Amino acid sequence: MTIRNLLAILYVAMFLNLNCALADDIFYGSAEYNVDSAREKVVDGIAYRINKDSFKDRYYDLENQSNLQNIINGNLELKDRTLAFFSDSTYGILYKDDPYCVYYYDANGFLINVDKKDGLNYPYNFYKYSPTGELINMGVRISKGETYIYSPDEKLIAHWVGANAYNEQNKLIMKRRYVE
């Protein structure tokens, strides 16, 4: 075998490997988002107001003391719900029988916000409403650890990456504890 033939075979092998790699990227790659593309995705489904009666049974967390104790003990994944604790002393609850909503409470157990999701698979949009049904903010959940959040007038509020939230200047603005 000549060197020319060997180089030709190596070239063909490299070309085939490159094509296979490109095909993998096409079929198996995932969408990547930045501040602008996430904003474009979330504005597609805006409802500036919803009926507050849709979550009236959740105005107060009847399990407030139990939830706070579980958070203190690091028990964030429970049989019927998942908890998240934030550095501003608020906490969130995702009930397993209501996976399209996340309820946020103050430390005393009073509802402060409700997130409504448009899907359960990443990426999906969510819209945060006050207890009166007014849009507070909206976002795109890219993955379990990454979220973009915008104001109703489409300005970036926070970009969550793991346990940290950053503002548009990439400064840390909040931390959280949650189940990975």
N, C-alpha and C positions, 0 to 999 in steps of 0.2 A: 504494500500500500504506500502510495506516495504521500508526501506532506500536503500536496495540493488536495488530494482526496480526503485526507484526515481533516484538513481545515474546512472543506466543504461539508463533511458530515457534522463537525462541531457547529458550523454556522446553521445548518438545518435544525440540529437539535436545540440550539439556543433559540431560534426563531419559533419552533414548536412550543418550547417552554414559555416563551414570552406570550404567545397567543393563548396558551392555557391559562397563564396568570391573568391576562386581560379578560378572558372569558369568565374566570372566577370572580373578578371584580365586578363585572357586569351583572352576573347572576346572583352573587352572594354579598355584594357590597351594601353598605347602609348609607342612608342620606346623612349628610353633615349639615349642621345649621350654624349660622352666625346671628348676630343681633338683628340684621335686616331680614334675612330669610325666615327666621323664627317669627318676626313681626308680621310678615306677609301671610304666614300660615295661620296665625291666631286670629287675624281680623276677618277671616272668612266666615266665622260663625257667631259673631257678636250678637248677644241679646242684652240690651242695656238695662232691662228690668225683667224680673220673673215674679211669679206669684209666690208670695211669702208663705202661703198655706202649704206649699209642697214640702216644707220642713218644719212646720209648727210643732211637731212632736219632739223635736230635738232642741228647742229653745234653752233647755237646761240639761246638763249632763247628770243624770240620776246616779251615775257611778263615779262622780267626781272624786271622792275620797279614795276609792279603790284605784281609779286610774292614776291619781297622783302618787299613791303608794307604789303601784307597779312601775311607774316612771322612775321613782327614786331608787327602787330595787333593780332597775335595768331590765325589767320584763316588758318589752315593747311589743312582742308578738304574742297575743292572747288567743284563746280558742275562737272567740266571736268577733274580735276586732284587733286592729293594729294601731299602736300609739306612736306619736312623734312629739318630742319636747323641744321647745325653742328657747333661746337665750333671753327673750323678753318675758319669760314666765308663762307664755301661752302654750297650749298643747293642741294637737290634732288627733282626730279619731277617724279611721276608716273602718266602718262596720262591714263585715264579710257578707251580710245579706243585703247590702246597699253599696255595691262597688263603684257606682258612678258618682258618689258624693263623698266629700271629706268635710268633716265638721270641726271647726276650730273654736276653742273655749278659752276664757280667761281662767286664772288660777282658782276662782270661786265657782267655776262650772257654768258660767253664763255664755251662751252662744255669741260669738263675735263675727264669724264669717262662715260661709258655706262655699265649697268648691264643687262645681258641676263639671264633670268630664264628658267629652264627646266620644270617648272610646276607652278601651282597656289595654290596648296594645300600643307600644311606643312607635313613633311619636304620636301624642294626642294633645288636643287643646283642652284647656280648662278655663272656667270663668268663675271668679270669686265674687260672691254677693253678700251684702249686709243682711242682718235679720229682717230688714224691711223690704228686701228684694232688689236693692239698687246695685248695679255693677260697681265693684271696687277696683278690681284689676283682672287681668287675663294673662294666660301664659301658654307655653308649649313645653310639655314634659318630653324631653328627648330620650331619657333613660331614667333608671331608678336614681341615679346620682346627678343628673343634669337637667336644669329647668331654666327657661327664660320667662321673666314676669314683666308685664307692661301695664301702664296706667290706661284708663279708658281713652285717653287722647294719644295712645300708642307710644308713649315715652318709656324707655327701659327703666324699670325699678330695680331689678336684681337679676343676676345670673348666678344660680346655684350650681356649684361644682362640688359634689360630695357633701361634706358637712359645712361648707362655707358659702356665703352669699357675697357677691361683689357688685359694686355699682358700675356705671358706665366708664368711670375712670380707673376701674379695676382695683378699687379699694375695698377691703373687707368691711362689711356692714352688719353681718349677723352670722351666728353659728347655730347649729342644731345637732341633736342626737336622734338617730333613727336606725332602724334595722337595715342592714345591707342585704 
